[in-house]
Amino acid sequence: MDWSTVIVGVLSLLGTLAGSYSGMKLMTYRIEQLEKRVNEHNNVIRRTYVLEEQMKVANHRISDLEEEVKA
């Protein structure tokens, strides 16, 4: 076996390991960012639900007050 073949093999291995490591690191970062965005979205959905419920209560109170004024 020629030394140049061994050197090329070792360099290929190092390049593959470096590429895999950086790819995994990038994928982990992007997943973390996506999780943050999903959590923000879920928070907005929860707040919207609370606001909708408060609007229903306010509309019922307004309707009750309008009925009292008419009577």
Predicted model as a PDB file, atoms N, CA, C, CB and O in Angstrom, pLDDT in the B-factor column:
MODEL        1                                                                  
ATOM      1  N   MET A   1       0.849  -1.175   0.000  1.00 72.00           N  
ATOM      2  CA  MET A   1       0.000   0.000   0.000  1.00 72.00           C  
ATOM      3  C   MET A   1       0.899   1.244   0.000  1.00 72.00           C  
ATOM      4  CB  MET A   1      -0.968  -0.005   1.231  1.00 72.00           C  
ATOM      5  O   MET A   1       1.894   1.320   0.720  1.00 72.00           O  
ATOM      6  N   ASP A   2       0.522   2.177  -0.806  1.00 88.00           N  
ATOM      7  CA  ASP A   2       1.298   3.415  -0.967  1.00 88.00           C  
ATOM      8  C   ASP A   2       0.925   4.400   0.136  1.00 88.00           C  
ATOM      9  CB  ASP A   2       1.053   4.049  -2.370  1.00 88.00           C  
ATOM     10  O   ASP A   2      -0.236   4.462   0.540  1.00 88.00           O  
ATOM     11  N   TRP A   3       1.904   5.176   0.631  1.00 92.00           N  
ATOM     12  CA  TRP A   3       1.648   6.155   1.680  1.00 92.00           C  
ATOM     13  C   TRP A   3       0.685   7.246   1.217  1.00 92.00           C  
ATOM     14  CB  TRP A   3       2.953   6.779   2.139  1.00 92.00           C  
ATOM     15  O   TRP A   3      -0.098   7.757   2.019  1.00 92.00           O  
ATOM     16  N   SER A   4       0.731   7.595  -0.023  1.00 93.00           N  
ATOM     17  CA  SER A   4      -0.169   8.646  -0.516  1.00 93.00           C  
ATOM     18  C   SER A   4      -1.623   8.197  -0.405  1.00 93.00           C  
ATOM     19  CB  SER A   4       0.167   9.009  -1.982  1.00 93.00           C  
ATOM     20  O   SER A   4      -2.505   9.020  -0.157  1.00 93.00           O  
ATOM     21  N   THR A   5      -1.880   6.920  -0.583  1.00 94.00           N  
ATOM     22  CA  THR A   5      -3.241   6.392  -0.447  1.00 94.00           C  
ATOM     23  C   THR A   5      -3.703   6.489   1.002  1.00 94.00           C  
ATOM     24  CB  THR A   5      -3.310   4.927  -0.934  1.00 94.00           C  
ATOM     25  O   THR A   5      -4.852   6.839   1.268  1.00 94.00           O  
ATOM     26  N   VAL A   6      -2.823   6.185   1.922  1.00 94.00           N  
ATOM     27  CA  VAL A   6      -3.157   6.269   3.353  1.00 94.00           C  
ATOM     28  C   VAL A   6      -3.425   7.720   3.742  1.00 94.00           C  
ATOM     29  CB  VAL A   6      -2.011   5.681   4.224  1.00 94.00           C  
ATOM     30  O   VAL A   6      -4.385   8.012   4.454  1.00 94.00           O  
ATOM     31  N   ILE A   7      -2.575   8.619   3.273  1.00 96.00           N  
ATOM     32  CA  ILE A   7      -2.749  10.044   3.589  1.00 96.00           C  
ATOM     33  C   ILE A   7      -4.070  10.558   3.032  1.00 96.00           C  
ATOM     34  CB  ILE A   7      -1.575  10.876   3.024  1.00 96.00           C  
ATOM     35  O   ILE A   7      -4.797  11.275   3.720  1.00 96.00           O  
ATOM     36  N   VAL A   8      -4.386  10.197   1.795  1.00 96.00           N  
ATOM     37  CA  VAL A   8      -5.657  10.620   1.191  1.00 96.00           C  
ATOM     38  C   VAL A   8      -6.826  10.054   1.990  1.00 96.00           C  
ATOM     39  CB  VAL A   8      -5.743  10.164  -0.292  1.00 96.00           C  
ATOM     40  O   VAL A   8      -7.821  10.748   2.197  1.00 96.00           O  
ATOM     41  N   GLY A   9      -6.725   8.811   2.439  1.00 95.00           N  
ATOM     42  CA  GLY A   9      -7.779   8.198   3.235  1.00 95.00           C  
ATOM     43  C   GLY A   9      -7.986   8.901   4.566  1.00 95.00           C  
ATOM     44  O   GLY A   9      -9.120   9.137   4.983  1.00 95.00           O  
ATOM     45  N   VAL A  10      -6.884   9.234   5.231  1.00 96.00           N  
ATOM     46  CA  VAL A  10      -6.958   9.924   6.516  1.00 96.00           C  
ATOM     47  C   VAL A  10      -7.543  11.323   6.336  1.00 96.00           C  
ATOM     48  CB  VAL A  10      -5.564  10.006   7.167  1.00 96.00           C  
ATOM     49  O   VAL A  10      -8.384  11.755   7.124  1.00 96.00           O  
ATOM     50  N   LEU A  11      -7.098  12.024   5.300  1.00 97.00           N  
ATOM     51  CA  LEU A  11      -7.636  13.365   5.041  1.00 97.00           C  
ATOM     52  C   LEU A  11      -9.125  13.294   4.700  1.00 97.00           C  
ATOM     53  CB  LEU A  11      -6.859  14.046   3.893  1.00 97.00           C  
ATOM     54  O   LEU A  11      -9.897  14.162   5.109  1.00 97.00           O  
ATOM     55  N   SER A  12      -9.524  12.284   3.966  1.00 97.00           N  
ATOM     56  CA  SER A  12     -10.938  12.109   3.650  1.00 97.00           C  
ATOM     57  C   SER A  12     -11.754  11.856   4.914  1.00 97.00           C  
ATOM     58  CB  SER A  12     -11.124  10.953   2.663  1.00 97.00           C  
ATOM     59  O   SER A  12     -12.851  12.391   5.077  1.00 97.00           O  
ATOM     60  N   LEU A  13     -11.208  11.042   5.798  1.00 97.00           N  
ATOM     61  CA  LEU A  13     -11.876  10.755   7.066  1.00 97.00           C  
ATOM     62  C   LEU A  13     -12.021  12.024   7.891  1.00 97.00           C  
ATOM     63  CB  LEU A  13     -11.101   9.693   7.859  1.00 97.00           C  
ATOM     64  O   LEU A  13     -13.091  12.292   8.438  1.00 97.00           O  
ATOM     65  N   LEU A  14     -10.948  12.807   7.984  1.00 97.00           N  
ATOM     66  CA  LEU A  14     -11.003  14.053   8.746  1.00 97.00           C  
ATOM     67  C   LEU A  14     -12.012  15.031   8.142  1.00 97.00           C  
ATOM     68  CB  LEU A  14      -9.617  14.699   8.803  1.00 97.00           C  
ATOM     69  O   LEU A  14     -12.756  15.688   8.870  1.00 97.00           O  
ATOM     70  N   GLY A  15     -12.033  15.124   6.830  1.00 97.00           N  
ATOM     71  CA  GLY A  15     -12.999  16.008   6.176  1.00 97.00           C  
ATOM     72  C   GLY A  15     -14.431  15.559   6.420  1.00 97.00           C  
ATOM     73  O   GLY A  15     -15.317  16.383   6.650  1.00 97.00           O  
ATOM     74  N   THR A  16     -14.655  14.258   6.370  1.00 97.00           N  
ATOM     75  CA  THR A  16     -15.994  13.730   6.621  1.00 97.00           C  
ATOM     76  C   THR A  16     -16.427  13.998   8.056  1.00 97.00           C  
ATOM     77  CB  THR A  16     -16.040  12.229   6.331  1.00 97.00           C  
ATOM     78  O   THR A  16     -17.564  14.402   8.300  1.00 97.00           O  
ATOM     79  N   LEU A  17     -15.520  13.773   9.005  1.00 97.00           N  
ATOM     80  CA  LEU A  17     -15.842  14.024  10.412  1.00 97.00           C  
ATOM     81  C   LEU A  17     -16.128  15.503  10.665  1.00 97.00           C  
ATOM     82  CB  LEU A  17     -14.694  13.555  11.310  1.00 97.00           C  
ATOM     83  O   LEU A  17     -17.074  15.845  11.374  1.00 97.00           O  
ATOM     84  N   ALA A  18     -15.309  16.375  10.084  1.00 97.00           N  
ATOM     85  CA  ALA A  18     -15.516  17.815  10.272  1.00 97.00           C  
ATOM     86  C   ALA A  18     -16.839  18.257   9.652  1.00 97.00           C  
ATOM     87  CB  ALA A  18     -14.350  18.613   9.658  1.00 97.00           C  
ATOM     88  O   ALA A  18     -17.570  19.051  10.243  1.00 97.00           O  
ATOM     89  N   GLY A  19     -17.142  17.749   8.473  1.00 97.00           N  
ATOM     90  CA  GLY A  19     -18.402  18.106   7.827  1.00 97.00           C  
ATOM     91  C   GLY A  19     -19.601  17.598   8.595  1.00 97.00           C  
ATOM     92  O   GLY A  19     -20.595  18.311   8.734  1.00 97.00           O  
ATOM     93  N   SER A  20     -19.525  16.387   9.093  1.00 97.00           N  
ATOM     94  CA  SER A  20     -20.629  15.822   9.874  1.00 97.00           C  
ATOM     95  C   SER A  20     -20.830  16.597  11.166  1.00 97.00           C  
ATOM     96  CB  SER A  20     -20.369  14.341  10.184  1.00 97.00           C  
ATOM     97  O   SER A  20     -21.964  16.883  11.550  1.00 97.00           O  
ATOM     98  N   TYR A  21     -19.736  16.938  11.840  1.00 97.00           N  
ATOM     99  CA  TYR A  21     -19.833  17.683  13.092  1.00 97.00           C  
ATOM    100  C   TYR A  21     -20.461  19.055  12.862  1.00 97.00           C  
ATOM    101  CB  TYR A  21     -18.448  17.836  13.733  1.00 97.00           C  
ATOM    102  O   TYR A  21     -21.366  19.457  13.593  1.00 97.00           O  
ATOM    103  N   SER A  22     -19.984  19.763  11.857  1.00 97.00           N  
ATOM    104  CA  SER A  22     -20.535  21.094  11.610  1.00 97.00           C  
ATOM    105  C   SER A  22     -21.986  21.006  11.153  1.00 97.00           C  
ATOM    106  CB  SER A  22     -19.695  21.837  10.563  1.00 97.00           C  
ATOM    107  O   SER A  22     -22.788  21.879  11.484  1.00 97.00           O  
ATOM    108  N   GLY A  23     -22.332  19.975  10.403  1.00 97.00           N  
ATOM    109  CA  GLY A  23     -23.722  19.795   9.980  1.00 97.00           C  
ATOM    110  C   GLY A  23     -24.637  19.522  11.162  1.00 97.00           C  
ATOM    111  O   GLY A  23     -25.745  20.055  11.229  1.00 97.00           O  
ATOM    112  N   MET A  24     -24.184  18.700  12.089  1.00 97.00           N  
ATOM    113  CA  MET A  24     -24.988  18.409  13.282  1.00 97.00           C  
ATOM    114  C   MET A  24     -25.137  19.650  14.159  1.00 97.00           C  
ATOM    115  CB  MET A  24     -24.353  17.264  14.092  1.00 97.00           C  
ATOM    116  O   MET A  24     -26.197  19.894  14.734  1.00 97.00           O  
ATOM    117  N   LYS A  25     -24.069  20.421  14.250  1.00 97.00           N  
ATOM    118  CA  LYS A  25     -24.116  21.641  15.059  1.00 97.00           C  
ATOM    119  C   LYS A  25     -25.106  22.638  14.452  1.00 97.00           C  
ATOM    120  CB  LYS A  25     -22.706  22.279  15.171  1.00 97.00           C  
ATOM    121  O   LYS A  25     -25.883  23.264  15.173  1.00 97.00           O  
ATOM    122  N   LEU A  26     -25.074  22.781  13.137  1.00 97.00           N  
ATOM    123  CA  LEU A  26     -26.001  23.678  12.459  1.00 97.00           C  
ATOM    124  C   LEU A  26     -27.434  23.187  12.612  1.00 97.00           C  
ATOM    125  CB  LEU A  26     -25.639  23.804  10.976  1.00 97.00           C  
ATOM    126  O   LEU A  26     -28.337  23.989  12.850  1.00 97.00           O  
ATOM    127  N   MET A  27     -27.654  21.891  12.481  1.00 98.00           N  
ATOM    128  CA  MET A  27     -28.995  21.346  12.604  1.00 98.00           C  
ATOM    129  C   MET A  27     -29.531  21.552  14.026  1.00 98.00           C  
ATOM    130  CB  MET A  27     -29.000  19.850  12.237  1.00 98.00           C  
ATOM    131  O   MET A  27     -30.704  21.881  14.204  1.00 98.00           O  
ATOM    132  N   THR A  28     -28.685  21.363  15.027  1.00 97.00           N  
ATOM    133  CA  THR A  28     -29.093  21.583  16.415  1.00 97.00           C  
ATOM    134  C   THR A  28     -29.483  23.040  16.634  1.00 97.00           C  
ATOM    135  CB  THR A  28     -27.963  21.183  17.383  1.00 97.00           C  
ATOM    136  O   THR A  28     -30.494  23.321  17.278  1.00 97.00           O  
ATOM    137  N   TYR A  29     -28.696  23.961  16.107  1.00 98.00           N  
ATOM    138  CA  TYR A  29     -28.998  25.387  16.234  1.00 98.00           C  
ATOM    139  C   TYR A  29     -30.334  25.721  15.582  1.00 98.00           C  
ATOM    140  CB  TYR A  29     -27.882  26.231  15.607  1.00 98.00           C  
ATOM    141  O   TYR A  29     -31.150  26.439  16.160  1.00 98.00           O  
ATOM    142  N   ARG A  30     -30.554  25.203  14.389  1.00 98.00           N  
ATOM    143  CA  ARG A  30     -31.796  25.515  13.680  1.00 98.00           C  
ATOM    144  C   ARG A  30     -33.005  24.914  14.382  1.00 98.00           C  
ATOM    145  CB  ARG A  30     -31.726  25.011  12.243  1.00 98.00           C  
ATOM    146  O   ARG A  30     -34.072  25.528  14.398  1.00 98.00           O  
ATOM    147  N   ILE A  31     -32.863  23.743  14.954  1.00 98.00           N  
ATOM    148  CA  ILE A  31     -33.971  23.132  15.702  1.00 98.00           C  
ATOM    149  C   ILE A  31     -34.286  23.962  16.943  1.00 98.00           C  
ATOM    150  CB  ILE A  31     -33.626  21.673  16.102  1.00 98.00           C  
ATOM    151  O   ILE A  31     -35.456  24.154  17.277  1.00 98.00           O  
ATOM    152  N   GLU A  32     -33.266  24.450  17.623  1.00 98.00           N  
ATOM    153  CA  GLU A  32     -33.494  25.306  18.794  1.00 98.00           C  
ATOM    154  C   GLU A  32     -34.238  26.580  18.400  1.00 98.00           C  
ATOM    155  CB  GLU A  32     -32.157  25.664  19.471  1.00 98.00           C  
ATOM    156  O   GLU A  32     -35.157  27.006  19.100  1.00 98.00           O  
ATOM    157  N   GLN A  33     -33.843  27.185  17.285  1.00 98.00           N  
ATOM    158  CA  GLN A  33     -34.519  28.391  16.824  1.00 98.00           C  
ATOM    159  C   GLN A  33     -35.969  28.095  16.464  1.00 98.00           C  
ATOM    160  CB  GLN A  33     -33.787  28.989  15.619  1.00 98.00           C  
ATOM    161  O   GLN A  33     -36.859  28.890  16.769  1.00 98.00           O  
ATOM    162  N   LEU A  34     -36.210  26.970  15.826  1.00 98.00           N  
ATOM    163  CA  LEU A  34     -37.571  26.581  15.471  1.00 98.00           C  
ATOM    164  C   LEU A  34     -38.410  26.347  16.723  1.00 98.00           C  
ATOM    165  CB  LEU A  34     -37.557  25.319  14.599  1.00 98.00           C  
ATOM    166  O   LEU A  34     -39.577  26.738  16.765  1.00 98.00           O  
ATOM    167  N   GLU A  35     -37.833  25.717  17.740  1.00 98.00           N  
ATOM    168  CA  GLU A  35     -38.560  25.503  18.988  1.00 98.00           C  
ATOM    169  C   GLU A  35     -38.932  26.822  19.640  1.00 98.00           C  
ATOM    170  CB  GLU A  35     -37.731  24.662  19.949  1.00 98.00           C  
ATOM    171  O   GLU A  35     -40.030  26.953  20.181  1.00 98.00           O  
ATOM    172  N   LYS A  36     -38.043  27.797  19.601  1.00 97.00           N  
ATOM    173  CA  LYS A  36     -38.350  29.122  20.161  1.00 97.00           C  
ATOM    174  C   LYS A  36     -39.523  29.757  19.424  1.00 97.00           C  
ATOM    175  CB  LYS A  36     -37.115  30.045  20.087  1.00 97.00           C  
ATOM    176  O   LYS A  36     -40.422  30.323  20.046  1.00 97.00           O  
ATOM    177  N   ARG A  37     -39.510  29.662  18.104  1.00 97.00           N  
ATOM    178  CA  ARG A  37     -40.584  30.262  17.318  1.00 97.00           C  
ATOM    179  C   ARG A  37     -41.912  29.564  17.563  1.00 97.00           C  
ATOM    180  CB  ARG A  37     -40.242  30.218  15.837  1.00 97.00           C  
ATOM    181  O   ARG A  37     -42.956  30.213  17.616  1.00 97.00           O  
ATOM    182  N   VAL A  38     -41.877  28.249  17.712  1.00 97.00           N  
ATOM    183  CA  VAL A  38     -43.103  27.491  18.000  1.00 97.00           C  
ATOM    184  C   VAL A  38     -43.639  27.882  19.373  1.00 97.00           C  
ATOM    185  CB  VAL A  38     -42.838  25.958  17.937  1.00 97.00           C  
ATOM    186  O   VAL A  38     -44.848  28.038  19.540  1.00 97.00           O  
ATOM    187  N   ASN A  39     -42.756  28.042  20.356  1.00 97.00           N  
ATOM    188  CA  ASN A  39     -43.197  28.454  21.693  1.00 97.00           C  
ATOM    189  C   ASN A  39     -43.822  29.846  21.661  1.00 97.00           C  
ATOM    190  CB  ASN A  39     -42.018  28.431  22.678  1.00 97.00           C  
ATOM    191  O   ASN A  39     -44.832  30.087  22.322  1.00 97.00           O  
ATOM    192  N   GLU A  40     -43.230  30.758  20.901  1.00 96.00           N  
ATOM    193  CA  GLU A  40     -43.808  32.099  20.768  1.00 96.00           C  
ATOM    194  C   GLU A  40     -45.184  32.028  20.116  1.00 96.00           C  
ATOM    195  CB  GLU A  40     -42.877  33.014  19.946  1.00 96.00           C  
ATOM    196  O   GLU A  40     -46.115  32.715  20.536  1.00 96.00           O  
ATOM    197  N   HIS A  41     -45.304  31.199  19.097  1.00 96.00           N  
ATOM    198  CA  HIS A  41     -46.584  31.038  18.413  1.00 96.00           C  
ATOM    199  C   HIS A  41     -47.636  30.477  19.367  1.00 96.00           C  
ATOM    200  CB  HIS A  41     -46.429  30.119  17.188  1.00 96.00           C  
ATOM    201  O   HIS A  41     -48.767  30.962  19.409  1.00 96.00           O  
ATOM    202  N   ASN A  42     -47.258  29.455  20.129  1.00 96.00           N  
ATOM    203  CA  ASN A  42     -48.194  28.862  21.080  1.00 96.00           C  
ATOM    204  C   ASN A  42     -48.619  29.872  22.135  1.00 96.00           C  
ATOM    205  CB  ASN A  42     -47.571  27.640  21.748  1.00 96.00           C  
ATOM    206  O   ASN A  42     -49.774  29.873  22.562  1.00 96.00           O  
ATOM    207  N   ASN A  43     -47.702  30.730  22.557  1.00 96.00           N  
ATOM    208  CA  ASN A  43     -48.032  31.765  23.527  1.00 96.00           C  
ATOM    209  C   ASN A  43     -49.044  32.743  22.938  1.00 96.00           C  
ATOM    210  CB  ASN A  43     -46.764  32.509  23.973  1.00 96.00           C  
ATOM    211  O   ASN A  43     -49.974  33.157  23.631  1.00 96.00           O  
ATOM    212  N   VAL A  44     -48.879  33.112  21.687  1.00 95.00           N  
ATOM    213  CA  VAL A  44     -49.831  34.021  21.033  1.00 95.00           C  
ATOM    214  C   VAL A  44     -51.201  33.359  20.938  1.00 95.00           C  
ATOM    215  CB  VAL A  44     -49.329  34.425  19.621  1.00 95.00           C  
ATOM    216  O   VAL A  44     -52.219  34.015  21.159  1.00 95.00           O  
ATOM    217  N   ILE A  45     -51.239  32.078  20.616  1.00 95.00           N  
ATOM    218  CA  ILE A  45     -52.507  31.366  20.512  1.00 95.00           C  
ATOM    219  C   ILE A  45     -53.214  31.349  21.866  1.00 95.00           C  
ATOM    220  CB  ILE A  45     -52.281  29.928  20.003  1.00 95.00           C  
ATOM    221  O   ILE A  45     -54.421  31.583  21.933  1.00 95.00           O  
ATOM    222  N   ARG A  46     -52.478  31.074  22.946  1.00 95.00           N  
ATOM    223  CA  ARG A  46     -53.084  31.066  24.286  1.00 95.00           C  
ATOM    224  C   ARG A  46     -53.634  32.434  24.643  1.00 95.00           C  
ATOM    225  CB  ARG A  46     -52.061  30.626  25.341  1.00 95.00           C  
ATOM    226  O   ARG A  46     -54.743  32.550  25.165  1.00 95.00           O  
ATOM    227  N   ARG A  47     -52.856  33.468  24.361  1.00 96.00           N  
ATOM    228  CA  ARG A  47     -53.312  34.825  24.685  1.00 96.00           C  
ATOM    229  C   ARG A  47     -54.530  35.201  23.859  1.00 96.00           C  
ATOM    230  CB  ARG A  47     -52.188  35.842  24.452  1.00 96.00           C  
ATOM    231  O   ARG A  47     -55.438  35.862  24.362  1.00 96.00           O  
ATOM    232  N   THR A  48     -54.561  34.792  22.604  1.00 96.00           N  
ATOM    233  CA  THR A  48     -55.716  35.076  21.753  1.00 96.00           C  
ATOM    234  C   THR A  48     -56.961  34.385  22.298  1.00 96.00           C  
ATOM    235  CB  THR A  48     -55.446  34.627  20.305  1.00 96.00           C  
ATOM    236  O   THR A  48     -58.044  34.969  22.299  1.00 96.00           O  
ATOM    237  N   TYR A  49     -56.813  33.155  22.757  1.00 95.00           N  
ATOM    238  CA  TYR A  49     -57.951  32.433  23.326  1.00 95.00           C  
ATOM    239  C   TYR A  49     -58.485  33.174  24.557  1.00 95.00           C  
ATOM    240  CB  TYR A  49     -57.546  30.983  23.700  1.00 95.00           C  
ATOM    241  O   TYR A  49     -59.697  33.317  24.711  1.00 95.00           O  
ATOM    242  N   VAL A  50     -57.595  33.644  25.427  1.00 95.00           N  
ATOM    243  CA  VAL A  50     -58.017  34.380  26.624  1.00 95.00           C  
ATOM    244  C   VAL A  50     -58.740  35.656  26.211  1.00 95.00           C  
ATOM    245  CB  VAL A  50     -56.798  34.714  27.532  1.00 95.00           C  
ATOM    246  O   VAL A  50     -59.776  35.991  26.786  1.00 95.00           O  
ATOM    247  N   LEU A  51     -58.215  36.363  25.234  1.00 96.00           N  
ATOM    248  CA  LEU A  51     -58.863  37.598  24.779  1.00 96.00           C  
ATOM    249  C   LEU A  51     -60.237  37.321  24.191  1.00 96.00           C  
ATOM    250  CB  LEU A  51     -57.992  38.306  23.745  1.00 96.00           C  
ATOM    251  O   LEU A  51     -61.167  38.096  24.413  1.00 96.00           O  
ATOM    252  N   GLU A  52     -60.384  36.234  23.449  1.00 96.00           N  
ATOM    253  CA  GLU A  52     -61.685  35.885  22.882  1.00 96.00           C  
ATOM    254  C   GLU A  52     -62.692  35.602  23.995  1.00 96.00           C  
ATOM    255  CB  GLU A  52     -61.560  34.665  21.948  1.00 96.00           C  
ATOM    256  O   GLU A  52     -63.847  36.018  23.908  1.00 96.00           O  
ATOM    257  N   GLU A  53     -62.266  34.906  25.023  1.00 96.00           N  
ATOM    258  CA  GLU A  53     -63.165  34.621  26.144  1.00 96.00           C  
ATOM    259  C   GLU A  53     -63.549  35.912  26.854  1.00 96.00           C  
ATOM    260  CB  GLU A  53     -62.506  33.640  27.137  1.00 96.00           C  
ATOM    261  O   GLU A  53     -64.709  36.088  27.230  1.00 96.00           O  
ATOM    262  N   GLN A  54     -62.599  36.813  27.042  1.00 96.00           N  
ATOM    263  CA  GLN A  54     -62.900  38.096  27.679  1.00 96.00           C  
ATOM    264  C   GLN A  54     -63.861  38.912  26.821  1.00 96.00           C  
ATOM    265  CB  GLN A  54     -61.607  38.890  27.930  1.00 96.00           C  
ATOM    266  O   GLN A  54     -64.726  39.605  27.358  1.00 96.00           O  
ATOM    267  N   MET A  55     -63.725  38.843  25.507  1.00 97.00           N  
ATOM    268  CA  MET A  55     -64.632  39.565  24.611  1.00 97.00           C  
ATOM    269  C   MET A  55     -66.059  39.006  24.713  1.00 97.00           C  
ATOM    270  CB  MET A  55     -64.127  39.479  23.151  1.00 97.00           C  
ATOM    271  O   MET A  55     -67.031  39.761  24.683  1.00 97.00           O  
ATOM    272  N   LYS A  56     -66.174  37.672  24.834  1.00 96.00           N  
ATOM    273  CA  LYS A  56     -67.493  37.071  24.988  1.00 96.00           C  
ATOM    274  C   LYS A  56     -68.165  37.582  26.258  1.00 96.00           C  
ATOM    275  CB  LYS A  56     -67.388  35.537  25.018  1.00 96.00           C  
ATOM    276  O   LYS A  56     -69.346  37.926  26.246  1.00 96.00           O  
ATOM    277  N   VAL A  57     -67.407  37.630  27.358  1.00 95.00           N  
ATOM    278  CA  VAL A  57     -67.952  38.109  28.630  1.00 95.00           C  
ATOM    279  C   VAL A  57     -68.350  39.569  28.496  1.00 95.00           C  
ATOM    280  CB  VAL A  57     -66.928  37.928  29.777  1.00 95.00           C  
ATOM    281  O   VAL A  57     -69.425  39.961  28.950  1.00 95.00           O  
ATOM    282  N   ALA A  58     -67.498  40.377  27.880  1.00 96.00           N  
ATOM    283  CA  ALA A  58     -67.801  41.800  27.712  1.00 96.00           C  
ATOM    284  C   ALA A  58     -69.038  41.992  26.843  1.00 96.00           C  
ATOM    285  CB  ALA A  58     -66.604  42.536  27.094  1.00 96.00           C  
ATOM    286  O   ALA A  58     -69.868  42.853  27.138  1.00 96.00           O  
ATOM    287  N   ASN A  59     -69.173  41.213  25.787  1.00 96.00           N  
ATOM    288  CA  ASN A  59     -70.356  41.336  24.928  1.00 96.00           C  
ATOM    289  C   ASN A  59     -71.625  40.957  25.675  1.00 96.00           C  
ATOM    290  CB  ASN A  59     -70.205  40.461  23.684  1.00 96.00           C  
ATOM    291  O   ASN A  59     -72.660  41.596  25.485  1.00 96.00           O  
ATOM    292  N   HIS A  60     -71.571  39.942  26.511  1.00 96.00           N  
ATOM    293  CA  HIS A  60     -72.742  39.568  27.311  1.00 96.00           C  
ATOM    294  C   HIS A  60     -73.100  40.665  28.296  1.00 96.00           C  
ATOM    295  CB  HIS A  60     -72.487  38.256  28.061  1.00 96.00           C  
ATOM    296  O   HIS A  60     -74.277  40.964  28.496  1.00 96.00           O  
ATOM    297  N   ARG A  61     -72.095  41.264  28.911  1.00 95.00           N  
ATOM    298  CA  ARG A  61     -72.366  42.351  29.867  1.00 95.00           C  
ATOM    299  C   ARG A  61     -72.976  43.543  29.148  1.00 95.00           C  
ATOM    300  CB  ARG A  61     -71.071  42.778  30.599  1.00 95.00           C  
ATOM    301  O   ARG A  61     -73.895  44.176  29.668  1.00 95.00           O  
ATOM    302  N   ILE A  62     -72.474  43.856  27.953  1.00 95.00           N  
ATOM    303  CA  ILE A  62     -73.039  44.976  27.181  1.00 95.00           C  
ATOM    304  C   ILE A  62     -74.480  44.673  26.810  1.00 95.00           C  
ATOM    305  CB  ILE A  62     -72.202  45.249  25.903  1.00 95.00           C  
ATOM    306  O   ILE A  62     -75.341  45.548  26.901  1.00 95.00           O  
ATOM    307  N   SER A  63     -74.750  43.446  26.394  1.00 94.00           N  
ATOM    308  CA  SER A  63     -76.125  43.059  26.050  1.00 94.00           C  
ATOM    309  C   SER A  63     -77.041  43.184  27.261  1.00 94.00           C  
ATOM    310  CB  SER A  63     -76.164  41.618  25.507  1.00 94.00           C  
ATOM    311  O   SER A  63     -78.161  43.680  27.142  1.00 94.00           O  
ATOM    312  N   ASP A  64     -76.575  42.740  28.422  1.00 92.00           N  
ATOM    313  CA  ASP A  64     -77.381  42.855  29.643  1.00 92.00           C  
ATOM    314  C   ASP A  64     -77.659  44.314  29.979  1.00 92.00           C  
ATOM    315  CB  ASP A  64     -76.672  42.171  30.821  1.00 92.00           C  
ATOM    316  O   ASP A  64     -78.779  44.665  30.350  1.00 92.00           O  
ATOM    317  N   LEU A  65     -76.644  45.165  29.851  1.00 93.00           N  
ATOM    318  CA  LEU A  65     -76.832  46.592  30.133  1.00 93.00           C  
ATOM    319  C   LEU A  65     -77.798  47.232  29.142  1.00 93.00           C  
ATOM    320  CB  LEU A  65     -75.486  47.324  30.094  1.00 93.00           C  
ATOM    321  O   LEU A  65     -78.609  48.073  29.531  1.00 93.00           O  
ATOM    322  N   GLU A  66     -77.726  46.847  27.867  1.00 92.00           N  
ATOM    323  CA  GLU A  66     -78.659  47.387  26.866  1.00 92.00           C  
ATOM    324  C   GLU A  66     -80.086  46.973  27.181  1.00 92.00           C  
ATOM    325  CB  GLU A  66     -78.276  46.916  25.454  1.00 92.00           C  
ATOM    326  O   GLU A  66     -81.010  47.769  27.012  1.00 92.00           O  
ATOM    327  N   GLU A  67     -80.283  45.738  27.636  1.00 89.00           N  
ATOM    328  CA  GLU A  67     -81.611  45.282  27.999  1.00 89.00           C  
ATOM    329  C   GLU A  67     -82.144  46.050  29.207  1.00 89.00           C  
ATOM    330  CB  GLU A  67     -81.594  43.787  28.287  1.00 89.00           C  
ATOM    331  O   GLU A  67     -83.329  46.380  29.256  1.00 89.00           O  
ATOM    332  N   GLU A  68     -81.270  46.340  30.193  1.00 87.00           N  
ATOM    333  CA  GLU A  68     -81.703  47.111  31.359  1.00 87.00           C  
ATOM    334  C   GLU A  68     -82.106  48.527  30.977  1.00 87.00           C  
ATOM    335  CB  GLU A  68     -80.597  47.153  32.405  1.00 87.00           C  
ATOM    336  O   GLU A  68     -83.071  49.069  31.516  1.00 87.00           O  
ATOM    337  N   VAL A  69     -81.362  49.132  30.042  1.00 87.00           N  
ATOM    338  CA  VAL A  69     -81.676  50.487  29.608  1.00 87.00           C  
ATOM    339  C   VAL A  69     -83.019  50.518  28.877  1.00 87.00           C  
ATOM    340  CB  VAL A  69     -80.559  51.034  28.702  1.00 87.00           C  
ATOM    341  O   VAL A  69     -83.789  51.463  29.051  1.00 87.00           O  
ATOM    342  N   LYS A  70     -83.307  49.513  28.072  1.00 83.00           N  
ATOM    343  CA  LYS A  70     -84.552  49.449  27.321  1.00 83.00           C  
ATOM    344  C   LYS A  70     -85.740  49.226  28.241  1.00 83.00           C  
ATOM    345  CB  LYS A  70     -84.484  48.347  26.279  1.00 83.00           C  
ATOM    346  O   LYS A  70     -86.850  49.669  27.947  1.00 83.00           O  
ATOM    347  N   ALA A  71     -85.510  48.546  29.343  1.00 71.00           N  
ATOM    348  CA  ALA A  71     -86.634  48.220  30.234  1.00 71.00           C  
ATOM    349  C   ALA A  71     -87.030  49.343  31.119  1.00 71.00           C  
ATOM    350  CB  ALA A  71     -86.307  47.054  31.071  1.00 71.00           C  
ATOM    351  O   ALA A  71     -87.959  49.203  31.916  1.00 71.00           O  
TER     352      ALA A  71                                                      
ENDMDL                                                                          
END                                                                             
